[in-house]
Amino acid sequence: MKIACVLGDDLLEQKPARYDRWLSLAPAEHDPVSVNVYTGADGIATALAEGAGVVLCGRVADPSLAVGAIRHGLGWAADDWQKMAVATAAGHLLECCTQVTGGYFAHPGMKDVPDPANLGCPIAEIHENGRLILGKTRHCGGWVSEQTVKEQLLYEVHDPQRYLTPDVVLDLGQAQVRALGDDRVEISGLLGHPRPDTLKGLVGVRGLWFGEAEISYAGPGAVARAALAREILLQRFDRLAPGVQPWIDLSGIASLFNDHDGRYLQQRLAQAPALDDVRVRVGLTHSQRSLVEALLAEVESLYTNGPAGGGGVRRHLSEAVTTRSFLLPRSEIHTTLEWH
């Protein structure tokens, strides 16, 4: 079997001459660990046309994995924007696998999914004339319906009428979704516009350390003790590292909806029920590892130097790689194939 590797997305070795023209980095951020561009389906289609049985890619747009195979299998031209819209929509529906067959969809009592522990994988049926039907493997859990397909079509789409991909600008503004029965749904009304002149790049940059620590309080007065632990930490952090603002959640009261300043948390504390199980979580980033370690130690010190009954401390410290995105001219990126 011939294996083709699509290369050209990795620009790390070309720093700083090229990407400095595309991206402005602060002086402290000039230590990139990765520089990649999201390529499209061209390299995949070429590899398949030249006999590849397996195609491996670097950084590539999710829908493009399907677009390359569809272009090759049906002989569609890369500049047939209407067909590329169909291929991209198919790839977009398939890219998260069982998400479109009930995963990330289920909501008990509102959107019940049969046998969600054994979801069937989606299957896209694509006709040469551009007809697109989505189904799934038989004799498995999950389902394919108008609802699941609509949710997946809009998933991670910033603008439904201008979904920018390397292969086409997909327009879902007139899309129609129609159930055919037996877990089969047809998608029509897709429109395609010429692909963008630019591609998206992503730089991973060193320079920060990320630390988090947790401690639990349980039993009578758990909420009050957790809130006191938070106040103690805020005061100690302010004394040890002025200007470093930690993120402190009280899981069970405010975590997912919490904000950096803790305003939502304060609102919730004012009306919090008498919970018997609260966990304090602290997260922070800083360029000095030693400072992060010192602040995390303050959380562990609450074992005996904080409110009564704290336990289950966990600490974690790791290098934080932040990302910066940029656009670059498509003409400056050239993919090549390496064969194995």
ZAKOL-988951 format. One record per residue (C-alpha): x, y, z. Coordinates in steps of 0.25 Angstrom, whole numbers, plus 5000, padded with zeros to 4 digits. Layout:
BEGIN
XYZ/...
This chain:
BEGIN
500050005000/500550144996/500550245008/500550395004/500950505014/500450645010/501450745015/501550895014/500750935026/501850945036/502551075035/503351065048/504751055041/504451175033/504351275044/504551385046/504751435031/503351395026/502351395037/502851525044/502251595032/500851525035/500851535051/501351635061/501851565073/502251635086/503751625090/503451525101/502651445091/503851415081/504051275085/502951195076/502851045078/501951035066/501551105053/500551035044/499551075034/498251015031/498350945017/497150905009/496850785000/497750804989/498950714994/497950604998/497350604984/498650604977/499150484986/497950404983/498050434968/499450384969/499050244975/499150274990/498450164999/498650255011/498850405012/499450465025/499350615027/499950715036/499050835040/497850835031/496450885032/495450785037/494450775025/495650775015/495950625019/494550595013/494650695001/495950634996/495350494996/494050544989/494750624979/495550494975/494450394976/493450484968/494350554959/493950694964/494750814960/495350894971/494751024965/493350964964/492851044976/491450984976/492050844977/493150894987/492050944996/491350804996/492650734999/493050835010/491650825016/491850675016/493250685023/492650775033/491550685036/492550565038/493650635044/493250615059/492750465056/491650425065/491350565069/490350575057/489750435061/489350485075/490650515083/490750655088/489250655085/488550575096/487850655107/486950565115/485550595115/485750695103/486550625093/486550475097/487550395088/487350235088/488550155093/489550275094/490650185100/490650105086/490550225076/490650185061/491650255052/491050355042/491150315027/491050425016/490350385003/490850474992/490350464978/491050514965/489950624963/490250684977/489150614985/489550594999/488850495009/489350465023/489150335030/489850245040/490250105042/489150005045/488849925058/489550035066/489050135076/488750285073/487950345062/488050435050/486950545049/486650685045/487050735058/488350665059/488750705045/488350845048/489150855060/490350805054/490250895042/490351015051/491350955060/492651045061/492151135049/492351275052/491551325040/490551225034/490551305021/492051315020/492651195026/494151215022/494951095018/496251075010/495351004999/494151094998/493251195005/492051115009/490751185010/489651115018/488651225017/487751155008/488051015013/486850915015/486850795024/485850685021/485650555028/485550435018/485250335029/486050215035/487150305040/487350375027/487350525025/487550605012/488250735012/488050835000/488050974997/489550984999/490251104992/491751124990/492551244987/494051254982/495051214993/495751325001/497051384996/497651355010/497951235019/497951235034/499151215042/499451185056/500651205065/500851135078/501751225087/502451195100/502651295111/501651265122/501451155133/500051105137/499751055151/498451005157/498150955171/496950905178/496450875192/495050815197/494150855208/493050765212/491950745223/491250855231/491650995227/492450955215/492051075207/492451175217/493751105219/494051095204/493751245203/494651275215/495751195208/495551285195/495651415203/496951365210/497551325197/497251455191/497951535202/499151445202/499351455187/499151605187/500251615198/501251515191/500951555176/500251685175/499651695161/499451545159/497951525159/497651375161/496351305156/495651245167/494451155166/493551095176/493150965169/491650935173/491451085174/492051155162/493051095153/492651085138/491951225139/492951285148/493651415143/495151455145/494651565155/493751475163/492551555162/491651435158/492251365169/491851475179/490451475174/490351325176/490951325190/489851425194/488751325190/489551185191/488851075197/489450995209/490250905201/491050785207/492150775197/492950895191/494250895184/495151015183/495951025170/497051125167/497651155153/498751255150/499751285139/501151355140/502451365133/503151325146/503051185150/503551205164/502451305167/501451205162/501951095170/501951185183/500551225180/500051085178/500751045192/499851145198/498651065194/499350935200/499651015213/498151025215/498150885220/498550935234/498651085232/497251115227/495751075230/495450945237/495350815230/496050845216/496550725209/496850655196/497850755191/498350745177/499350835170/499850835156/500850925149/501150925134/501751015123/500651085116/500651105101/499751215096/499351225082/499351345072/498551335059/498851405046/498551415031/499551395020/499351395005/498951264999/500051284988/501151274998/500751125003/501151014994/500850864998/501750754994/501650604995/502550505002/502350354999/502550235008/
